Amino acid sequence: MAQENSHAFGSGARHRPDAPSDTRRDAPSDTRLHRVVVIVDENSNPFELGCASEVFGLRRPELGRELYEFTLCSPEPRTLMRDGFFTLTGVAALDAADTADTLIVPNRPDTEVPRRPAVLAAVRRAHARGARLVGFCSGAFTLAEAGVLDGRRATAHWQWADDFRRRFPAVHLEPDVLFVDDGDILTAAGSAAALDLGLHVVRRDFGAEVANSVSRRLVFAAHRDGGQRQFVERPVPDVPDESLAPLLAWAQERLGEPLTVPDLAARAAVSPATLHRRFRAQLGTTPLAWLNGERTAFACRLIERGEERLDVVAHRSGLGTAANLRARLRRETGLSPSAYRRRFGPDPADPLNPLSQQSP
């Protein structure tokens, strides 16, 4: 028998008088919190719902401010979750989706069953008014059914890739990545990738420092690039000595040094080819891509902490030159260093901003 569980955090949105201005890239400048609304429908997956709640719904006393206003909504007053695990009640009605700045669409394992027309209509309305749309795992099917993915880039879980292409040939599916950021529509491949995409959204909205704080609270990797592979050949190494964790920790302490892939291989006492295979098997990326990603994230944190000299940021992060810093930052964030500083740099006039209290 399904258990009934009422979630009070979904039934009412939180609003703080000391909330920061809305930081979404295309949002109007006002003083209210950015509204994240999650649609929960019949047979939705609890894990992705939990990911959304953890990333967007929790209060952030460690930051001294709230990041989002968070609401759960459903087309029915009682929603039976996946496989009858429990029944969700006490959440807002579906019309709450019409107030969302970011709308997370429902996902479920039975992708062949069409979504309710009311849910698809809510997704279309949100898209038409410029809301950001997010699909976790099979949520890409919901977006595609609504017709908002035609001609757009997206991803979905690898086991559904062939079926997705067959049903939605107008969508540019990228089947072997963790997530796809296509501007106002973002999709994540699978369950764990929902956390990667959620942290990516926080990073896009509030910068690397805040995203790192959220990831620390989650005890989750701070940054996995969306282009990393979904399927990791050996997520848990058979031989403990082959774990990359000690090497990664060693390299993260030396990002400002002229580290190269051969340097990493020498530290691990393996050939560069063997190191490349281990990175692919354990992290789903290459040593060089991982190193560049870590250096870019460190450069973002330096800018957020107040360092204005691009040559200093480039040198301390290991990116070398200001030109390389500009190129990497624009590739990762879509912003120039000056635009990134204006958006995420410390505000000395804001006593609630912990970033302004930190030294470079």
QUIHU-V754255 format. One record per backbone hydrogen bond with DSSP energy under -1.0 kcal/mol. NH is the residue of the N-H (numbers start at 0). CO is the residue of the C=O. E is the energy in kcal/mol with one decimal. If there is no record, write none. Layout:
nh: [NH NH]
co: [CO CO]
e: [E E]
This chain:
nh: [4 6 9 18 21 26 35 36 37 38 39 42 43 48 49 50 51 52 53 54 55 56 62 64 68 70 71 72 73 78 80 81 83 84 86 87 88 91 95 96 97 98 99 100 101 102 103 104 110 112 119 120 121 122 123 124 125 126 127 128 129 130 131 132 133 134 136 138 139 140 142 143 144 145 146 147 150 151 153 159 160 163 164 165 166 167 170 171 172 173 177 177 178 179 181 183 185 186 187 188 193 194 195 196 197 198 199 200 201 202 203 204 205 206 210 211 212 213 214 215 216 217 219 227 228 233 241 242 247 248 249 250 251 252 253 256 258 263 264 265 266 267 269 274 275 276 277 278 279 280 281 282 283 284 289 290 291 292 293 294 295 296 297 298 299 300 301 302 303 304 305 306 312 313 314 315 316 318 319 320 324 325 326 327 328 329 330 331 332 333 339 340 341 342 343 344 349 352 355 356 357]
co: [86 88 6 15 29 23 68 101 70 103 72 79 40 44 45 46 47 48 49 50 51 52 59 59 33 35 9 37 91 87 85 43 80 81 2 78 4 71 92 93 94 95 96 34 34 131 36 133 108 109 115 116 117 118 119 120 121 122 123 124 126 125 100 183 102 185 187 135 136 137 138 139 140 141 143 142 169 148 171 156 157 159 160 161 162 163 167 151 170 153 225 227 225 186 184 181 132 179 134 177 190 191 191 192 193 194 195 196 197 198 199 200 201 202 206 207 208 209 210 211 212 213 214 224 283 280 238 239 243 244 245 246 247 248 250 253 256 259 260 261 262 263 264 270 271 272 273 274 275 276 277 278 278 278 285 286 287 288 289 290 291 292 293 294 295 296 297 298 299 300 302 301 308 309 310 311 312 313 313 318 320 321 322 323 324 325 326 327 328 329 335 336 337 338 339 340 346 349 352 353 354]
e: [-2.7 -1.4 -1.3 -1.5 -1.1 -1.7 -3.4 -2.6 -2.6 -2.6 -3.0 -3.2 -1.9 -1.4 -2.6 -2.4 -2.3 -2.2 -2.7 -2.4 -2.6 -1.6 -1.5 -1.2 -2.6 -2.1 -1.0 -2.7 -1.9 -2.4 -2.7 -2.5 -2.1 -2.1 -4.0 -3.2 -1.4 -2.2 -2.0 -2.2 -1.4 -1.9 -1.2 -2.1 -2.5 -3.3 -2.9 -2.5 -1.7 -1.4 -2.1 -2.5 -1.8 -2.0 -2.3 -2.4 -2.2 -2.3 -2.6 -1.7 -1.4 -2.6 -3.1 -3.0 -2.4 -2.5 -1.0 -2.3 -1.5 -1.4 -2.1 -2.5 -2.9 -1.9 -1.2 -1.6 -2.9 -2.6 -1.9 -2.0 -1.2 -2.7 -2.5 -2.1 -2.1 -2.8 -1.8 -2.7 -1.4 -2.9 -1.6 -1.1 -1.4 -2.7 -2.1 -1.0 -2.7 -2.0 -2.6 -3.2 -1.4 -1.1 -1.2 -2.7 -2.5 -2.6 -1.9 -2.4 -2.1 -2.7 -2.5 -2.3 -3.4 -1.8 -1.9 -2.6 -1.8 -2.3 -2.5 -2.4 -1.8 -1.6 -2.3 -2.0 -2.2 -1.9 -2.2 -1.9 -2.8 -2.4 -2.1 -2.5 -2.5 -1.0 -1.9 -1.6 -2.8 -2.1 -2.6 -2.5 -2.3 -2.0 -2.5 -2.5 -2.4 -2.0 -2.3 -2.6 -2.3 -2.4 -3.0 -2.6 -1.3 -1.0 -2.4 -2.4 -2.6 -2.3 -2.4 -2.2 -2.3 -2.3 -2.1 -2.3 -2.2 -1.9 -2.1 -2.2 -2.5 -1.7 -1.4 -2.1 -2.3 -2.9 -2.1 -3.0 -2.0 -1.3 -1.7 -1.7 -2.3 -2.6 -2.2 -2.8 -2.8 -2.4 -2.0 -2.3 -2.9 -1.5 -2.9 -2.4 -2.3 -1.9 -3.0 -2.4 -2.1 -1.5 -1.1 -1.1 -1.3]
